[in-house]
């Protein structure tokens, strides 16, 4: 596999810190989405949701 990959003219190196940065960004995005949905649910009047059902 390594020999096959060496035949490509363009190669990049990926550092381990890049995976950490991306992981932290994904975690922050997930927390933001969950937080906004939680706030939206807390503000919504429960009577309106019960009437819709």
mmCIF file of the N, C-alpha and C atoms, coordinates in Angstrom:
data_MODEL
# 
_entry.id   MODEL 
# 
loop_
_atom_site.group_PDB 
_atom_site.id 
_atom_site.type_symbol 
_atom_site.label_atom_id 
_atom_site.label_alt_id 
_atom_site.label_comp_id 
_atom_site.label_asym_id 
_atom_site.label_entity_id 
_atom_site.label_seq_id 
_atom_site.pdbx_PDB_ins_code 
_atom_site.Cartn_x 
_atom_site.Cartn_y 
_atom_site.Cartn_z 
_atom_site.occupancy 
_atom_site.B_iso_or_equiv 
_atom_site.pdbx_formal_charge 
_atom_site.auth_seq_id 
_atom_site.auth_comp_id 
_atom_site.auth_asym_id 
_atom_site.auth_atom_id 
_atom_site.pdbx_PDB_model_num 
ATOM 1   N N  . UNK A 1 1  ? 0.818   -1.185 0.000  1.00 0.00 ? 1  UNK A N  1 
ATOM 2   C CA . UNK A 1 1  ? 0.000   0.000  0.000  1.00 0.00 ? 1  UNK A CA 1 
ATOM 3   C C  . UNK A 1 1  ? 0.865   1.254  0.000  1.00 0.00 ? 1  UNK A C  1 
ATOM 4   N N  . UNK A 1 2  ? 1.910   1.244  0.794  1.00 0.00 ? 2  UNK A N  1 
ATOM 5   C CA . UNK A 1 2  ? 2.797   2.404  0.874  1.00 0.00 ? 2  UNK A CA 1 
ATOM 6   C C  . UNK A 1 2  ? 3.472   2.668  -0.471 1.00 0.00 ? 2  UNK A C  1 
ATOM 7   N N  . UNK A 1 3  ? 3.922   1.618  -1.146 1.00 0.00 ? 3  UNK A N  1 
ATOM 8   C CA . UNK A 1 3  ? 4.554   1.794  -2.461 1.00 0.00 ? 3  UNK A CA 1 
ATOM 9   C C  . UNK A 1 3  ? 3.568   2.366  -3.469 1.00 0.00 ? 3  UNK A C  1 
ATOM 10  N N  . UNK A 1 4  ? 2.326   1.912  -3.409 1.00 0.00 ? 4  UNK A N  1 
ATOM 11  C CA . UNK A 1 4  ? 1.306   2.400  -4.324 1.00 0.00 ? 4  UNK A CA 1 
ATOM 12  C C  . UNK A 1 4  ? 1.043   3.892  -4.092 1.00 0.00 ? 4  UNK A C  1 
ATOM 13  N N  . UNK A 1 5  ? 1.000   4.303  -2.832 1.00 0.00 ? 5  UNK A N  1 
ATOM 14  C CA . UNK A 1 5  ? 0.767   5.708  -2.517 1.00 0.00 ? 5  UNK A CA 1 
ATOM 15  C C  . UNK A 1 5  ? 1.956   6.590  -2.888 1.00 0.00 ? 5  UNK A C  1 
ATOM 16  N N  . UNK A 1 6  ? 3.153   6.052  -2.860 1.00 0.00 ? 6  UNK A N  1 
ATOM 17  C CA . UNK A 1 6  ? 4.347   6.829  -3.189 1.00 0.00 ? 6  UNK A CA 1 
ATOM 18  C C  . UNK A 1 6  ? 4.399   7.215  -4.665 1.00 0.00 ? 6  UNK A C  1 
ATOM 19  N N  . UNK A 1 7  ? 3.643   6.552  -5.504 1.00 0.00 ? 7  UNK A N  1 
ATOM 20  C CA . UNK A 1 7  ? 3.652   6.845  -6.940 1.00 0.00 ? 7  UNK A CA 1 
ATOM 21  C C  . UNK A 1 7  ? 2.884   8.115  -7.289 1.00 0.00 ? 7  UNK A C  1 
ATOM 22  N N  . UNK A 1 8  ? 2.060   8.611  -6.377 1.00 0.00 ? 8  UNK A N  1 
ATOM 23  C CA . UNK A 1 8  ? 1.317   9.826  -6.655 1.00 0.00 ? 8  UNK A CA 1 
ATOM 24  C C  . UNK A 1 8  ? 2.243   11.033 -6.584 1.00 0.00 ? 8  UNK A C  1 
ATOM 25  N N  . UNK A 1 9  ? 2.104   11.979 -7.525 1.00 0.00 ? 9  UNK A N  1 
ATOM 26  C CA . UNK A 1 9  ? 3.022   13.127 -7.530 1.00 0.00 ? 9  UNK A CA 1 
ATOM 27  C C  . UNK A 1 9  ? 2.744   14.140 -6.416 1.00 0.00 ? 9  UNK A C  1 
ATOM 28  N N  . UNK A 1 10 ? 1.501   14.231 -5.935 1.00 0.00 ? 10 UNK A N  1 
ATOM 29  C CA . UNK A 1 10 ? 1.163   15.205 -4.901 1.00 0.00 ? 10 UNK A CA 1 
ATOM 30  C C  . UNK A 1 10 ? 0.891   14.485 -3.593 1.00 0.00 ? 10 UNK A C  1 
ATOM 31  N N  . UNK A 1 11 ? 1.603   14.897 -2.562 1.00 0.00 ? 11 UNK A N  1 
ATOM 32  C CA . UNK A 1 11 ? 1.432   14.300 -1.245 1.00 0.00 ? 11 UNK A CA 1 
ATOM 33  C C  . UNK A 1 11 ? 1.262   15.404 -0.221 1.00 0.00 ? 11 UNK A C  1 
ATOM 34  N N  . UNK A 1 12 ? 0.481   15.129 0.797  1.00 0.00 ? 12 UNK A N  1 
ATOM 35  C CA . UNK A 1 12 ? 0.336   16.074 1.905  1.00 0.00 ? 12 UNK A CA 1 
ATOM 36  C C  . UNK A 1 12 ? 0.624   15.327 3.205  1.00 0.00 ? 12 UNK A C  1 
ATOM 37  N N  . UNK A 1 13 ? 0.995   16.069 4.195  1.00 0.00 ? 13 UNK A N  1 
ATOM 38  C CA . UNK A 1 13 ? 1.187   15.481 5.521  1.00 0.00 ? 13 UNK A CA 1 
ATOM 39  C C  . UNK A 1 13 ? 0.110   16.044 6.440  1.00 0.00 ? 13 UNK A C  1 
ATOM 40  N N  . UNK A 1 14 ? -0.465  15.201 7.225  1.00 0.00 ? 14 UNK A N  1 
ATOM 41  C CA . UNK A 1 14 ? -1.503  15.615 8.162  1.00 0.00 ? 14 UNK A CA 1 
ATOM 42  C C  . UNK A 1 14 ? -0.950  15.446 9.572  1.00 0.00 ? 14 UNK A C  1 
ATOM 43  N N  . UNK A 1 15 ? -0.942  16.545 10.311 1.00 0.00 ? 15 UNK A N  1 
ATOM 44  C CA . UNK A 1 15 ? -0.441  16.501 11.683 1.00 0.00 ? 15 UNK A CA 1 
ATOM 45  C C  . UNK A 1 15 ? -1.530  15.994 12.621 1.00 0.00 ? 15 UNK A C  1 
ATOM 46  N N  . UNK A 1 16 ? -1.103  15.466 13.751 1.00 0.00 ? 16 UNK A N  1 
ATOM 47  C CA . UNK A 1 16 ? -2.043  14.944 14.737 1.00 0.00 ? 16 UNK A CA 1 
ATOM 48  C C  . UNK A 1 16 ? -2.845  16.073 15.383 1.00 0.00 ? 16 UNK A C  1 
ATOM 49  N N  . UNK A 1 17 ? -2.257  17.276 15.478 1.00 0.00 ? 17 UNK A N  1 
ATOM 50  C CA . UNK A 1 17 ? -2.978  18.390 16.099 1.00 0.00 ? 17 UNK A CA 1 
ATOM 51  C C  . UNK A 1 17 ? -4.186  18.799 15.272 1.00 0.00 ? 17 UNK A C  1 
ATOM 52  N N  . UNK A 1 18 ? -4.147  18.550 13.974 1.00 0.00 ? 18 UNK A N  1 
ATOM 53  C CA . UNK A 1 18 ? -5.278  18.891 13.118 1.00 0.00 ? 18 UNK A CA 1 
ATOM 54  C C  . UNK A 1 18 ? -6.514  18.087 13.507 1.00 0.00 ? 18 UNK A C  1 
ATOM 55  N N  . UNK A 1 19 ? -6.335  16.815 13.852 1.00 0.00 ? 19 UNK A N  1 
ATOM 56  C CA . UNK A 1 19 ? -7.456  15.995 14.302 1.00 0.00 ? 19 UNK A CA 1 
ATOM 57  C C  . UNK A 1 19 ? -8.028  16.533 15.613 1.00 0.00 ? 19 UNK A C  1 
ATOM 58  N N  . UNK A 1 20 ? -7.171  16.994 16.492 1.00 0.00 ? 20 UNK A N  1 
ATOM 59  C CA . UNK A 1 20 ? -7.627  17.567 17.763 1.00 0.00 ? 20 UNK A CA 1 
ATOM 60  C C  . UNK A 1 20 ? -8.423  18.841 17.561 1.00 0.00 ? 20 UNK A C  1 
ATOM 61  N N  . UNK A 1 21 ? -7.943  19.715 16.682 1.00 0.00 ? 21 UNK A N  1 
ATOM 62  C CA . UNK A 1 21 ? -8.646  20.972 16.413 1.00 0.00 ? 21 UNK A CA 1 
ATOM 63  C C  . UNK A 1 21 ? -10.012 20.698 15.798 1.00 0.00 ? 21 UNK A C  1 
ATOM 64  N N  . UNK A 1 22 ? -10.067 19.798 14.843 1.00 0.00 ? 22 UNK A N  1 
ATOM 65  C CA . UNK A 1 22 ? -11.340 19.459 14.205 1.00 0.00 ? 22 UNK A CA 1 
ATOM 66  C C  . UNK A 1 22 ? -12.295 18.824 15.218 1.00 0.00 ? 22 UNK A C  1 
ATOM 67  N N  . UNK A 1 23 ? -11.787 17.960 16.079 1.00 0.00 ? 23 UNK A N  1 
ATOM 68  C CA . UNK A 1 23 ? -12.620 17.337 17.107 1.00 0.00 ? 23 UNK A CA 1 
ATOM 69  C C  . UNK A 1 23 ? -13.213 18.362 18.055 1.00 0.00 ? 23 UNK A C  1 
ATOM 70  N N  . UNK A 1 24 ? -12.404 19.333 18.463 1.00 0.00 ? 24 UNK A N  1 
ATOM 71  C CA . UNK A 1 24 ? -12.884 20.383 19.365 1.00 0.00 ? 24 UNK A CA 1 
ATOM 72  C C  . UNK A 1 24 ? -13.926 21.249 18.667 1.00 0.00 ? 24 UNK A C  1 
ATOM 73  N N  . UNK A 1 25 ? -13.708 21.572 17.391 1.00 0.00 ? 25 UNK A N  1 
ATOM 74  C CA . UNK A 1 25 ? -14.684 22.371 16.654 1.00 0.00 ? 25 UNK A CA 1 
ATOM 75  C C  . UNK A 1 25 ? -16.014 21.642 16.506 1.00 0.00 ? 25 UNK A C  1 
ATOM 76  N N  . UNK A 1 26 ? -15.968 20.350 16.236 1.00 0.00 ? 26 UNK A N  1 
ATOM 77  C CA . UNK A 1 26 ? -17.197 19.570 16.119 1.00 0.00 ? 26 UNK A CA 1 
ATOM 78  C C  . UNK A 1 26 ? -17.920 19.519 17.460 1.00 0.00 ? 26 UNK A C  1 
ATOM 79  N N  . UNK A 1 27 ? -17.173 19.344 18.542 1.00 0.00 ? 27 UNK A N  1 
ATOM 80  C CA . UNK A 1 27 ? -17.777 19.325 19.871 1.00 0.00 ? 27 UNK A CA 1 
ATOM 81  C C  . UNK A 1 27 ? -18.438 20.658 20.205 1.00 0.00 ? 27 UNK A C  1 
ATOM 82  N N  . UNK A 1 28 ? -17.767 21.764 19.887 1.00 0.00 ? 28 UNK A N  1 
ATOM 83  C CA . UNK A 1 28 ? -18.342 23.080 20.146 1.00 0.00 ? 28 UNK A CA 1 
ATOM 84  C C  . UNK A 1 28 ? -19.590 23.317 19.304 1.00 0.00 ? 28 UNK A C  1 
ATOM 85  N N  . UNK A 1 29 ? -19.574 22.878 18.056 1.00 0.00 ? 29 UNK A N  1 
ATOM 86  C CA . UNK A 1 29 ? -20.748 23.024 17.198 1.00 0.00 ? 29 UNK A CA 1 
ATOM 87  C C  . UNK A 1 29 ? -21.921 22.213 17.735 1.00 0.00 ? 29 UNK A C  1 
ATOM 88  N N  . UNK A 1 30 ? -21.651 20.999 18.189 1.00 0.00 ? 30 UNK A N  1 
ATOM 89  C CA . UNK A 1 30 ? -22.720 20.164 18.746 1.00 0.00 ? 30 UNK A CA 1 
ATOM 90  C C  . UNK A 1 30 ? -23.288 20.792 20.011 1.00 0.00 ? 30 UNK A C  1 
ATOM 91  N N  . UNK A 1 31 ? -22.434 21.318 20.877 1.00 0.00 ? 31 UNK A N  1 
ATOM 92  C CA . UNK A 1 31 ? -22.908 21.976 22.092 1.00 0.00 ? 31 UNK A CA 1 
ATOM 93  C C  . UNK A 1 31 ? -23.730 23.220 21.773 1.00 0.00 ? 31 UNK A C  1 
ATOM 94  N N  . UNK A 1 32 ? -23.337 23.960 20.751 1.00 0.00 ? 32 UNK A N  1 
ATOM 95  C CA . UNK A 1 32 ? -24.084 25.140 20.349 1.00 0.00 ? 32 UNK A CA 1 
ATOM 96  C C  . UNK A 1 32 ? -25.473 24.764 19.847 1.00 0.00 ? 32 UNK A C  1 
ATOM 97  N N  . UNK A 1 33 ? -25.561 23.753 19.013 1.00 0.00 ? 33 UNK A N  1 
ATOM 98  C CA . UNK A 1 33 ? -26.853 23.331 18.469 1.00 0.00 ? 33 UNK A CA 1 
ATOM 99  C C  . UNK A 1 33 ? -27.760 22.803 19.576 1.00 0.00 ? 33 UNK A C  1 
ATOM 100 N N  . UNK A 1 34 ? -27.227 21.977 20.448 1.00 0.00 ? 34 UNK A N  1 
ATOM 101 C CA . UNK A 1 34 ? -28.027 21.433 21.551 1.00 0.00 ? 34 UNK A CA 1 
ATOM 102 C C  . UNK A 1 34 ? -28.451 22.552 22.497 1.00 0.00 ? 34 UNK A C  1 
ATOM 103 N N  . UNK A 1 35 ? -27.568 23.472 22.762 1.00 0.00 ? 35 UNK A N  1 
ATOM 104 C CA . UNK A 1 35 ? -27.901 24.591 23.640 1.00 0.00 ? 35 UNK A CA 1 
ATOM 105 C C  . UNK A 1 35 ? -28.988 25.476 23.069 1.00 0.00 ? 35 UNK A C  1 
ATOM 106 N N  . UNK A 1 36 ? -28.895 25.779 21.775 1.00 0.00 ? 36 UNK A N  1 
ATOM 107 C CA . UNK A 1 36 ? -29.922 26.610 21.155 1.00 0.00 ? 36 UNK A CA 1 
ATOM 108 C C  . UNK A 1 36 ? -31.270 25.902 21.131 1.00 0.00 ? 36 UNK A C  1 
ATOM 109 N N  . UNK A 1 37 ? -31.285 24.618 20.853 1.00 0.00 ? 37 UNK A N  1 
ATOM 110 C CA . UNK A 1 37 ? -32.548 23.870 20.875 1.00 0.00 ? 37 UNK A CA 1 
ATOM 111 C C  . UNK A 1 37 ? -33.116 23.779 22.283 1.00 0.00 ? 37 UNK A C  1 
ATOM 112 N N  . UNK A 1 38 ? -32.276 23.679 23.285 1.00 0.00 ? 38 UNK A N  1 
ATOM 113 C CA . UNK A 1 38 ? -32.735 23.645 24.668 1.00 0.00 ? 38 UNK A CA 1 
ATOM 114 C C  . UNK A 1 38 ? -33.370 24.970 25.066 1.00 0.00 ? 38 UNK A C  1 
ATOM 115 N N  . UNK A 1 39 ? -32.721 26.053 24.686 1.00 0.00 ? 39 UNK A N  1 
ATOM 116 C CA . UNK A 1 39 ? -33.269 27.378 25.001 1.00 0.00 ? 39 UNK A CA 1 
ATOM 117 C C  . UNK A 1 39 ? -34.595 27.584 24.274 1.00 0.00 ? 39 UNK A C  1 
ATOM 118 N N  . UNK A 1 40 ? -34.660 27.165 23.025 1.00 0.00 ? 40 UNK A N  1 
ATOM 119 C CA . UNK A 1 40 ? -35.901 27.300 22.259 1.00 0.00 ? 40 UNK A CA 1 
ATOM 120 C C  . UNK A 1 40 ? -37.030 26.509 22.912 1.00 0.00 ? 40 UNK A C  1 
ATOM 121 N N  . UNK A 1 41 ? -36.734 25.300 23.383 1.00 0.00 ? 41 UNK A N  1 
ATOM 122 C CA . UNK A 1 41 ? -37.751 24.476 24.034 1.00 0.00 ? 41 UNK A CA 1 
ATOM 123 C C  . UNK A 1 41 ? -38.160 25.067 25.380 1.00 0.00 ? 41 UNK A C  1 
ATOM 124 N N  . UNK A 1 42 ? -37.238 25.693 26.081 1.00 0.00 ? 42 UNK A N  1 
ATOM 125 C CA . UNK A 1 42 ? -37.558 26.269 27.381 1.00 0.00 ? 42 UNK A CA 1 
ATOM 126 C C  . UNK A 1 42 ? -38.426 27.522 27.243 1.00 0.00 ? 42 UNK A C  1 
ATOM 127 N N  . UNK A 1 43 ? -38.246 28.253 26.159 1.00 0.00 ? 43 UNK A N  1 
ATOM 128 C CA . UNK A 1 43 ? -39.001 29.490 25.964 1.00 0.00 ? 43 UNK A CA 1 
ATOM 129 C C  . UNK A 1 43 ? -40.396 29.215 25.425 1.00 0.00 ? 43 UNK A C  1 
ATOM 130 N N  . UNK A 1 44 ? -40.559 28.152 24.663 1.00 0.00 ? 44 UNK A N  1 
ATOM 131 C CA . UNK A 1 44 ? -41.839 27.856 24.024 1.00 0.00 ? 44 UNK A CA 1 
ATOM 132 C C  . UNK A 1 44 ? -42.930 27.601 25.059 1.00 0.00 ? 44 UNK A C  1 
ATOM 133 N N  . UNK A 1 45 ? -44.108 28.110 24.778 1.00 0.00 ? 45 UNK A N  1 
ATOM 134 C CA . UNK A 1 45 ? -45.251 27.924 25.655 1.00 0.00 ? 45 UNK A CA 1 
ATOM 135 C C  . UNK A 1 45 ? -45.764 26.482 25.498 1.00 0.00 ? 45 UNK A C  1 
ATOM 136 N N  . UNK A 1 46 ? -45.843 25.696 26.573 1.00 0.00 ? 46 UNK A N  1 
ATOM 137 C CA . UNK A 1 46 ? -46.264 24.300 26.450 1.00 0.00 ? 46 UNK A CA 1 
ATOM 138 C C  . UNK A 1 46 ? -47.713 24.149 26.012 1.00 0.00 ? 46 UNK A C  1 
ATOM 139 N N  . UNK A 1 47 ? -48.546 25.148 26.223 1.00 0.00 ? 47 UNK A N  1 
ATOM 140 C CA . UNK A 1 47 ? -49.953 25.054 25.820 1.00 0.00 ? 47 UNK A CA 1 
ATOM 141 C C  . UNK A 1 47 ? -50.065 24.983 24.305 1.00 0.00 ? 47 UNK A C  1 
ATOM 142 N N  . UNK A 1 48 ? -49.213 25.740 23.613 1.00 0.00 ? 48 UNK A N  1 
ATOM 143 C CA . UNK A 1 48 ? -49.236 25.710 22.142 1.00 0.00 ? 48 UNK A CA 1 
ATOM 144 C C  . UNK A 1 48 ? -48.864 24.338 21.605 1.00 0.00 ? 48 UNK A C  1 
ATOM 145 N N  . UNK A 1 49 ? -47.884 23.688 22.233 1.00 0.00 ? 49 UNK A N  1 
ATOM 146 C CA . UNK A 1 49 ? -47.501 22.350 21.758 1.00 0.00 ? 49 UNK A CA 1 
ATOM 147 C C  . UNK A 1 49 ? -48.603 21.331 22.027 1.00 0.00 ? 49 UNK A C  1 
ATOM 148 N N  . UNK A 1 50 ? -49.263 21.443 23.140 1.00 0.00 ? 50 UNK A N  1 
ATOM 149 C CA . UNK A 1 50 ? -50.316 20.488 23.459 1.00 0.00 ? 50 UNK A CA 1 
ATOM 150 C C  . UNK A 1 50 ? -51.535 20.685 22.556 1.00 0.00 ? 50 UNK A C  1 
ATOM 151 N N  . UNK A 1 51 ? -51.830 21.930 22.181 1.00 0.00 ? 51 UNK A N  1 
ATOM 152 C CA . UNK A 1 51 ? -52.954 22.181 21.281 1.00 0.00 ? 51 UNK A CA 1 
ATOM 153 C C  . UNK A 1 51 ? -52.686 21.624 19.896 1.00 0.00 ? 51 UNK A C  1 
ATOM 154 N N  . UNK A 1 52 ? -51.452 21.641 19.452 1.00 0.00 ? 52 UNK A N  1 
ATOM 155 C CA . UNK A 1 52 ? -51.112 21.162 18.116 1.00 0.00 ? 52 UNK A CA 1 
ATOM 156 C C  . UNK A 1 52 ? -51.273 19.648 18.015 1.00 0.00 ? 52 UNK A C  1 
ATOM 157 N N  . UNK A 1 53 ? -51.216 18.949 19.119 1.00 0.00 ? 53 UNK A N  1 
ATOM 158 C CA . UNK A 1 53 ? -51.339 17.479 19.075 1.00 0.00 ? 53 UNK A CA 1 
ATOM 159 C C  . UNK A 1 53 ? -52.729 17.095 19.198 1.00 0.00 ? 53 UNK A C  1 
# 
